[in-house]
Amino acid sequence: MRQEPSQVGARATSALASPRGWRRAAITALTLVASATPLLAQQPSRVVSGTVVSAATLTPIQGADVRVQGSETGVLTDVSGRFRIADVGADQVTIVVRRIRFQPVTQKVTAGTTDLRLTMTEATVQLDEVVVTGTTVGTQQRSIGNSVASISAAQELERSAVPDVGALINARAPGVIVTSGSGRAGSGTGIAIRGRSTMSLSQQPLLYIDGVRVANDVSTGTRAQGGSGVARLNDIAPEDIESIEIIKGPAAATIYGTEASNGVIQVITKRGRASDKARWGLGFRQGTSWFQDPEGRLPTNYGKTTSGEILTWNAMEMEKARGFDIWKNGRSQSYTGSVSGGTNLAQYYVSSTYDSDKGIEPNNYLDRFSGNANINMTPSAKIDVNARVGYVTGTTHLGSDYGLGAMAGTLYGSPLLAAAVPLTRGYGFNLPPEVVWGVVDNSQELNRFTGSLTFNHRPTSWFTQRFIAGIDQTSEDNQNLNNYVPTEWKPLFSASAAKGSLLQDRRDITYASGDYSGTAKFNLTSSLASNTSIGGQYYRKKIRYGQVSGREFPAPGLKTAASAAIRDGQQDFVVNTTIGLYAQEQLGWNDRLFLTGAVRVDNNSAFGEDFDFATYPKIAGTWVISEEPFWKVGFINTLKLRTAYGVSGLQPDVFTALRTFQPITGSGDQPAVTPQLIGNPDLKPERGTEFEVGFDAMTFNRLSLEFTFFDKTTKDAILLRPVAPSLGFPGSQYVNVGQVKNHGFEARATLQALARDNFSWEVTGNVGTTKDEITDLGGIPFIAAGAPAQRHVKGYPIGGFWTKRITSATLDANGRAQDLQCDGGPGAAPMPCATAPFVFLGTITPKATGAVGNTFTLWKQLSLYALVDFKSGNKILNADEFNRCAALSVCEVNVDPSKYDPTYVANVQNGSSLVLADQFFQKASFAMLREVSATYSLPDKYARYARASRASLTMAGRNLHRWTGYKGLDPESRSLASSSTLTPSVNPFQATFSQAVTPTLAQFIATLNLTF
C-alpha cells in the first residue's frame, strides 16, 4: 500500500521526537559516514595548482590566464605567478596558459597535481599586445604602423640586477643610444633615439610616467662636476616599473607634438591586482664595484732634467710602494619592500626603496629613499580611477672628475714636479688624492614629488574617455664646496683658495600637465571598424634658478655662503607653456588591415610672436598578411607589414625668440640696460618629418623578427647667425635656416634555439644603425659646435670633428718635427700644413649599436644569462692623451721622440691649439661583456622556511670585459663639463671628449627576492 509523503514525514518526525529515535538516527548517520569515508578517499582530488614563470628569467608572471582546455574553467596568476583551479573536471586534463608578450603554453597534467611549474617563452611578435600610444585606450600591436620598443622591466631587473633605469634601457631596444657620463656612483646617462637630428637643441626624448610628463634633464649639478652629473631619469626606482615603452621618432610621436621629435619614453609603473590576500615582497641587493686593472690602464709619465736624465713617474707604482691604494672597492646596497592586493572594487600597490652606494673614492657616495603608491578604484563597470604618488629624496656626493680630481692627478703627474715640490708627490694640479678627498665635495640634494590622477569613463559600449592630471615637482640643491684647507696642505694652494669656497645652484622645476582624450569605437559594416580619437594637452614648465657663491671662509668648518668673506648671487625664472589638440581616425578591415590618420595642432610660448600654430600630420598603415585566407607560407606563422609617415617638432629654447636687454650700471652709477639679443619674432620649432617601413614576423614558431627602415628630415633647424652691427645688437640671432637628414635601420630577433623539459636555450639580438647629414646651413660655410674641433658643415654629420691631418713629417737631429705635409682635402694632393684646409675626421655619433644575449634555463630552476653590447663607427677626443703629450709634455714622446712615428711627434709638438692633433681623435668602437648572471628560483619547500611563497637568488657581474682599440681609459666615459653657471647644458655635443673621467666600473651584485 502506497504511503503519502506527508504520512512518511509525520512518522519520521514522531520517531525522532523520542529519545530512542534520536539515538537510532545518530547511530545510522555515523554508520553511513564511516562506510562512505573509504569511498571518498578513493576519489582522486580534482585540484591543480602551481606557478607560471618566465623561461628566460625564472621570474613569476602575474596576470597569466590559466585554463583547462575545452572548458571555461580558469584563473589568473597572482603577483607570485601562482594559480589554483579547484576542480578541473577530469582525471587527466590539458592546461593552457596565455599571457601577452609570451607564447602560449599547453601542458597535460593529472588532477591532484599541486606543484606544477609552467615556463613561458617571451615572444617579440605579439600582435594582440596592448601598448600605450597616447590615445584614450591602449592600442593593439597589430594596428600600429610604427615601431614601438617594449622592455619588460620586472623580468630584466631580476636577472640582470641593473642599478638604474639608464642601465635598464641600455642594449635592450634597437636604435636607442645610451651614453654614460662616468663610473661614479650616482652619475647619469644620456639617451638619443635614432641618432642626432638637431644642431642646437636638446637631443633627449620626452619622459612620461603613467601618462604624465616629467623632467628628463641629463647632467644636472654644478658646473664643477665635470664628468659626473645626475640624470633625472634615474630618480625612478627600477623596482617600481612594470614596463618601458619607447616611441621612436616623428612617425610615432606625432600626437605628442611640439617637443616630441626626439621620441618618447613611457614608463608604466606596477599596479595591484585583486587577490584573496595581500602579497608582500622584499628585495635585498648587495654588491661591490672596482676599477679594473688600473696598473695596466694608467700611463707612466716622463720628464727630462736639465742634465738630460730621463725620469719616470707612475702613480700606482709609487702608492703601492707606500702601502697605499688610491682606489678602494665600492659598495652598493638596496632594500625594497612592497605590498599589493585588493578587491574587485579597489587594488593597491605600495612600495619603498632605500639605496646606499659608495664609489671607489671616499668623497663619492649616495643615500636615497623613494616611496611609491598606486591605487586603482573601480566603483562601477563604467568608471575606474587611478591615483599615483611618488617621492624621492636623498643626497648624491659626486666627488670630482674632469680637472680637480684624483683621476686627473694620476694621469697628469710629473717626476719633475715630485722632485721640485715633494709635498705634491708629483701629482697633477699639485694635489695628491687625499687632499682632493678632504677638500672637494660636489653634491646634489634632491626632493622630488610626482603625482597623477587618471579618470577613465566608459559611458557607452562604444565610447571611452580619459582625463589625466599630473604634477612633477623637483627641487635640486647643487653645491660645489671646497673646504677650508688644513695647515699641512696650505702650501699646495694659493692664499685665497686655501680659505675655501662655495658655489651653490638651486633649481626648482615644476611640470604641470592636463590631458583629455576620447575614443569612439564602432563597426561601420560587418568587416569595417572605426576608431576615432580626439584629445588635447596642456603642459606648463616652470623653473626657478638661484645661485649664490662665497669665497674665503674665515675659519675651518664653515660651509655656507653667508659665512664667506666675498659673496655674490643671481637668480632667474622661466615659464614655458604648450597647448595642443589632436584628432585621429583609424579604420580596420577584418581586424587585419588598418589605416590610421592623425593631425595635431600646437602653440608654445617659446614660438616667435609672429608665428601662431604648428601643425603635425600623420598617416600609417598595417597589414597582417599572414591572417589572409590566401596565405599558404607555413613556416611563417605571423607576418605583419607596416609603414608610417609623421611629423613632430622640437621647440626653441626659452627667450631665444625674444628681444632681450641686460642690466648694466649707467652714468652716475644709475641702473641702465644695454642690448643683449635681437630676438626673432618669426622663430618657429624645428620640424621633424619621418617615413618608416618595416615588418614583424614569427617563423617556425620559434624565431621572432622585427625590422624597420627609417628616413628622417629635420627642417627649420635652429642656428645662430651673426647679426649685422648696424642693427645695434651684438652677437648672433636664432634663425630657422638649417636642415638635417638622418636614416638607418633597426632589427631585433628572439630565437628559441632549444626547448626541452629540463633545458632551454634562448638567443636575443638587436642592431640599429644611423647616419646623419647636414643638408642646409642657410648659406653659412660652417658653424662651430662649441666643443673642441667640432663643426657643423653642410654635407657632413652634425658636430663632426674637423682639424688639419698630418700626412708626413721628418725629425731633425734634436727630435723636432719638420717638413710637415697635411691633407689637402678631397681630391687634392698633400700640401704644407700652414696653408692646408681643415678636414673631416669622423662623427661623434655611433653609426651602429646593438647587443646579443643568451639565456640558458636548467631544470626549470636555474637561469644563466649573458649579454654583450657594442657601439661602432664614432670617434672621441682622447683629451687625456692630448693633455699629457701636447699640453703638459709628460709623455715618453716628449723626452725621446725618436721612438715614435714622425707624424705623431708632429701632432704632439704642434697640437696645443688642436689645429694639428688629428691622432688624438680616436675610434671609440667597442664591445662590452655587459652582464653575466645566474638566477636560482628556490624550490617551494625551501622558500617556506622563510614563510615565503617564492624566493629567488641572483648573482650577477656587470661590465666585466671590453674589447676596443681605443687608447684611453674608456670609450664610454664622457666629460660633461658645462660652461653654464645656472642651468645644466642641453648642448648635444658636450659629451665628445674624455678627460680625467672615472671609467665604467666592473660590478658584482647579489640579490635576494622574497614574495609572501
Secondary structure, DSSP 8 states (H G I E B T S, - for coil): ----HHHHHHHHHHHHTSHHHHHHHHHHHHHHHHHHHHHHHHS----EEEEEEETTT--B-TT-EEEETTSS-EEE--TTSEEEES--SSSEEEEEEE-TTB--EEEEEETT---EEEEE-B-S--TT-EE--SSSS-EEGGG--S-EEEEEHHHHHHHH--SSHHHHHTTSSTTEEEEE--SSTT--EEEEESS---SSS----EEEETTEEE---SSBS-GGGTT--B-GGGGS-GGGEEEEEEE-HHHHHGGGGGG-TT-EEEEEE------SS-EEEEEEEEEEEE-S-HHHHS--EEEE-TTS-EEEE-HHHHHHHTT--SS--EEEEEEEEEEEEE-SSEEEEEEEEEEEEE-SSTTEEEEEEEEEEEEEEEEETTEEEEEEEEEEEEEEEE---SSSSHHHHHHS--HHHHHH-GGGTT-GGG--HHHHHHHEEEEEEEEEEEEEEEEEE-SSSSEEEEEEEEEEEEEEEEEEEE----GGGGGGS-TTGGG-EEEEEEEEEEEEEEEEEEEEEEESSSSEEEEEEEEEEEEEEEEEEEEEEEE--SSTT--SGGGSSEEEEEEEEEEEEEEEEEEEEEEEETTTEEEEEEEEEEEETTS-TT---EEEEEEEEEEEGGGSTT---TTEEEEEEEEEEEEEEE---TTTTS-EEEEEE-GGG-EEEEEEE---TT---EEEEEEEEEEEEEETTTEEEEEEEEEEEEEEEEEEEE--GGGS--SEEEEEEEEEEEEEEEEEEEEEEEE-SSEEEEEEEEEEE-EEEEEEETT-SEEE-SSTTEEEETTS-TTEEEE--EEEEEE-TTS-EEEEEE---TT---EETTT---EEEE-SS-SEEEEEEEEEEETTTEEEEEEEEEEES-EEEEHHHHIIIIIS--SHHHH-GGGS-HHHHHHHHH-TTSSS-GGGEEE--EEEEEEEEEEEE--HHHHGGGT-SEEEEEEEEEEEEEEE---SS-SS------S-SSS----TTSSSEE-S-----EEEEEEEEEE-
